[in-house]
Amino acid sequence: MTARPPAPVALTGRYVVLEPLRIDHVPDLFAAQGGLETEWGWLPVHAPRSPAEMRLIVEQRLAQQAAGGAFLFAALHPGIRRPVGWIAYLNIDVIDQRVDIGWHWLGNSLSGTYATVEMHLLLVQHAFNDLGFSRVQWQLDDLDRASHETMLQIGAVREGVMRRHQRRPDGSWRDTVLYALLAPGRATPSGGNGPLAVTAGPSAPTTVWPAAGSPQAVRPPLGLPPAGGGYRL
């Protein structure tokens, strides 16, 4: 049995909504990024300093998608329905039923909230239940502690480190840590993980959260959403 490649679809969570990335998302994505290097996370490109630079990055990613090497989703704030980040399927291998999740980034309005974890869970659920993949994996910069925390939250297994694996945009070398989840019901090798059971919160927020660091900012913390629903994997 083979998996099938991703196709355009909207994936709706309680704290984030994912829809296929489009060029017309560029203005809102740049506004969410704000031209701040510190908010760009660990992507393998320099932070855009203008809408034109953001457009170029999006065009490059969409060209990668057209060639079959990726599928990009814009991450929308559920309250205002505007894109504030993105996430992608990468290294799509339908024969071996394997796919990476990467290029994950959220702007200030959702960064560090339940949406940080939920957007990964939405793609894992879609890959296993709808597309027929049996393995989902992540390749993270060893220094990206927030993403390592996300992996712990969703129960991904840390499988090893690829030392001096690739250069960062600043020219330094990064060690890459490999994490993975196997689809429930598939053979689990020694040391692998069993079925993943994850719950989600009661409802998506409908108001705009204050900016991170604001005295009025009262947002759900990073971590799994509270009990009340479920991601069936």
Secondary structure in CASP SS format (residue, H / E / C, confidence):
PFRMAT SS
TARGET T0000
AUTHOR 0000-0000-0000
METHOD secondary structure of the structure
MODEL  1
M C 1.00
T C 1.00
A C 1.00
R C 1.00
P C 1.00
P C 1.00
A C 1.00
P C 1.00
V C 1.00
A C 1.00
L E 1.00
T E 1.00
G C 1.00
R C 1.00
Y C 1.00
V C 1.00
V E 1.00
L E 1.00
E E 1.00
P E 1.00
L C 1.00
R C 1.00
I H 1.00
D H 1.00
H H 1.00
V H 1.00
P H 1.00
D H 1.00
L H 1.00
F H 1.00
A H 1.00
A H 1.00
Q H 1.00
G C 1.00
G C 1.00
L C 1.00
E H 1.00
T H 1.00
E H 1.00
W C 1.00
G C 1.00
W C 1.00
L C 1.00
P C 1.00
V C 1.00
H C 1.00
A C 1.00
P C 1.00
R C 1.00
S C 1.00
P H 1.00
A H 1.00
E H 1.00
M H 1.00
R H 1.00
L H 1.00
I H 1.00
V H 1.00
E H 1.00
Q H 1.00
R H 1.00
L H 1.00
A H 1.00
Q H 1.00
Q H 1.00
A H 1.00
A C 1.00
G C 1.00
G C 1.00
A E 1.00
F E 1.00
L E 1.00
F E 1.00
A E 1.00
A E 1.00
L E 1.00
H C 1.00
P C 1.00
G C 1.00
I C 1.00
R C 1.00
R C 1.00
P E 1.00
V E 1.00
G E 1.00
W E 1.00
I E 1.00
A E 1.00
Y E 1.00
L E 1.00
N E 1.00
I E 1.00
D E 1.00
V C 1.00
I C 1.00
D C 1.00
Q C 1.00
R E 1.00
V E 1.00
D E 1.00
I E 1.00
G E 1.00
W E 1.00
H E 1.00
W E 1.00
L E 1.00
G C 1.00
N C 1.00
S C 1.00
L C 1.00
S C 1.00
G C 1.00
T C 1.00
Y H 1.00
A H 1.00
T H 1.00
V H 1.00
E H 1.00
M H 1.00
H H 1.00
L H 1.00
L H 1.00
L H 1.00
V H 1.00
Q H 1.00
H H 1.00
A H 1.00
F H 1.00
N H 1.00
D H 1.00
L C 1.00
G C 1.00
F C 1.00
S C 1.00
R E 1.00
V E 1.00
Q E 1.00
W E 1.00
Q E 1.00
L E 1.00
D E 1.00
D C 1.00
L C 1.00
D C 1.00
R H 1.00
A H 1.00
S H 1.00
H H 1.00
E H 1.00
T H 1.00
M H 1.00
L H 1.00
Q H 1.00
I H 1.00
G C 1.00
A C 1.00
V E 1.00
R E 1.00
E E 1.00
G E 1.00
V E 1.00
M E 1.00
R E 1.00
R E 1.00
H E 1.00
Q E 1.00
R E 1.00
R C 1.00
P C 1.00
D C 1.00
G C 1.00
S C 1.00
W E 1.00
R E 1.00
D E 1.00
T E 1.00
V E 1.00
L E 1.00
Y E 1.00
A E 1.00
L E 1.00
L E 1.00
A C 1.00
P C 1.00
G C 1.00
R C 1.00
A C 1.00
T C 1.00
P C 1.00
S C 1.00
G C 1.00
G C 1.00
N C 1.00
G C 1.00
P C 1.00
L C 1.00
A E 1.00
V E 1.00
T E 1.00
A E 1.00
G C 1.00
P C 1.00
S C 1.00
A C 1.00
P C 1.00
T C 1.00
T C 1.00
V C 1.00
W C 1.00
P C 1.00
A C 1.00
A C 1.00
G C 1.00
S C 1.00
P C 1.00
Q C 1.00
A C 1.00
V C 1.00
R C 1.00
P C 1.00
P C 1.00
L C 1.00
G C 1.00
L C 1.00
P C 1.00
P C 1.00
A C 1.00
G C 1.00
G E 1.00
G E 1.00
Y E 1.00
R E 1.00
L C 1.00
END
